[in-house]
Amino acid sequence: MKFNRLESQTGIDKMHDSMVSFIRMKNTRIPDARAKLAASLPSTTEILRGSLLHRTIRHRTGCAVCAKGQGHPVWVLTVTYPGGRTKQISLSAEQKPVVQQWLRNYRKLKDTLERICELNQQLLRPEKNA
């Protein structure tokens, strides 16, 4: 089988051109994607880590509602800390929508930061030279 050097060189040139365009794409699209993600971040002052739980509190003695077995429904923010420590904060009904929004903001902020980190890793990968 004869090998045509001219055809081979043309193939290498095409491969080189596609690699150069990929590098250009990488260096223009990734920063644009990062900027778009960063612009979509929620306010960092309106975030909250934890879980919102709906619990029923029952008094041991002296409460007619609890004596009937109904109890008192309450919303509780539960936050877990390193070492297994947990903090619980009872919330009023008026606080519930605000807490829900702040929890959503926290999750969105965390997810978006992870996506930005992935893009930054792509920028750090060594470029393949033709």
C-alpha positions as CSV (number, residue, x, y, z in Angstrom):
1,M,0.0,0.0,0.0
2,K,1.5,3.3,-1.1
3,F,1.3,6.2,1.4
4,N,0.8,9.6,-0.2
5,R,2.7,12.2,1.9
6,L,0.7,15.1,0.4
7,E,-2.6,13.7,1.6
8,S,-1.1,12.9,5.0
9,Q,0.1,16.5,5.4
10,T,-3.4,17.8,4.4
11,G,-5.0,15.6,7.1
12,I,-2.6,16.9,9.8
13,D,-3.2,20.5,8.8
14,K,-7.0,19.8,9.1
15,M,-6.5,18.3,12.5
16,H,-4.3,21.2,13.6
17,D,-6.9,23.7,12.4
18,S,-9.7,21.9,14.3
19,M,-7.5,21.8,17.5
20,V,-6.8,25.5,17.2
21,S,-10.5,26.3,16.8
22,F,-11.3,24.1,19.8
23,I,-8.8,26.0,21.9
24,R,-10.3,29.3,20.7
25,M,-13.8,28.0,21.5
26,K,-12.6,26.8,25.0
27,N,-11.0,30.2,25.7
28,T,-14.1,32.2,24.7
29,R,-17.0,30.0,25.6
30,I,-16.0,28.9,29.0
31,P,-15.4,32.5,30.4
32,D,-18.7,33.5,28.8
33,A,-20.5,30.6,30.5
34,R,-18.9,31.4,33.8
35,A,-20.0,35.0,33.6
36,K,-23.5,34.0,32.8
37,L,-23.6,31.6,35.8
38,A,-22.1,34.3,38.1
39,A,-24.8,36.8,36.9
40,S,-27.5,34.3,37.9
41,L,-26.3,33.9,41.5
42,P,-28.8,34.9,44.2
43,S,-27.9,37.5,46.7
44,T,-25.4,36.1,49.1
45,T,-27.0,37.9,52.0
46,E,-30.3,36.0,51.6
47,I,-29.1,32.4,52.0
48,L,-29.7,29.8,54.7
49,R,-28.3,26.3,55.2
50,G,-30.4,23.7,56.8
51,S,-33.7,21.8,56.4
52,L,-37.3,23.0,57.1
53,L,-39.3,20.5,59.1
54,H,-43.0,20.4,60.0
55,R,-43.3,19.1,63.5
56,T,-46.0,18.6,66.1
57,I,-45.2,19.7,69.6
58,R,-47.1,18.1,72.5
59,H,-47.1,19.4,76.1
60,R,-46.9,16.8,78.8
61,T,-49.5,18.3,81.1
62,G,-51.9,21.2,81.4
63,C,-52.8,21.6,77.7
64,A,-56.3,20.7,76.5
65,V,-55.3,20.5,72.9
66,C,-52.4,18.1,73.6
67,A,-54.7,16.1,76.0
68,K,-56.9,15.4,73.0
69,G,-53.9,14.1,71.1
70,Q,-53.8,16.9,68.5
71,G,-50.7,18.8,69.5
72,H,-49.4,22.1,68.1
73,P,-48.0,22.1,64.5
74,V,-44.8,24.2,64.2
75,W,-42.2,24.8,61.5
76,V,-38.6,24.2,62.5
77,L,-35.3,25.0,60.8
78,T,-32.8,22.3,61.5
79,V,-29.1,22.9,60.9
80,T,-26.4,20.2,61.4
81,Y,-22.9,21.1,62.3
82,P,-19.6,19.1,62.2
83,G,-19.4,16.6,65.0
84,G,-23.1,15.8,64.7
85,R,-24.4,18.8,66.6
86,T,-27.8,20.0,65.5
87,K,-29.5,23.3,66.1
88,Q,-33.2,23.7,65.8
89,I,-35.0,27.0,65.5
90,S,-38.8,27.3,65.8
91,L,-40.3,29.5,63.2
92,S,-43.5,31.5,63.0
93,A,-45.9,30.9,60.1
94,E,-44.8,34.3,58.7
95,Q,-41.2,33.3,58.6
96,K,-41.8,30.1,56.7
97,P,-41.9,31.6,53.1
98,V,-38.8,33.7,53.8
99,V,-36.9,30.6,55.1
100,Q,-38.0,28.5,52.1
101,Q,-36.7,31.2,49.7
102,W,-33.4,31.5,51.6
103,L,-33.0,27.7,51.5
104,R,-33.6,27.7,47.7
105,N,-31.1,30.5,47.3
106,Y,-28.5,28.5,49.2
107,R,-29.0,25.4,47.1
108,K,-28.9,27.5,43.9
109,L,-25.7,29.3,45.0
110,K,-24.1,26.0,45.9
111,D,-25.0,24.3,42.6
112,T,-23.9,27.3,40.6
113,L,-20.6,27.5,42.4
114,E,-20.0,23.8,41.6
115,R,-20.8,24.4,37.9
116,I,-18.4,27.4,37.8
117,C,-15.7,25.2,39.5
118,E,-16.2,22.5,36.8
119,L,-15.7,25.2,34.0
120,N,-12.6,26.4,35.7
121,Q,-11.2,22.9,35.8
122,Q,-11.8,22.7,32.0
123,L,-9.8,25.8,31.5
124,L,-6.9,24.3,33.5
125,R,-6.7,21.1,31.5
126,P,-3.6,21.0,29.3
127,E,-4.3,21.9,25.7
128,K,-3.4,19.2,23.2
129,N,-0.9,20.4,20.7
130,A,-1.2,19.1,17.1
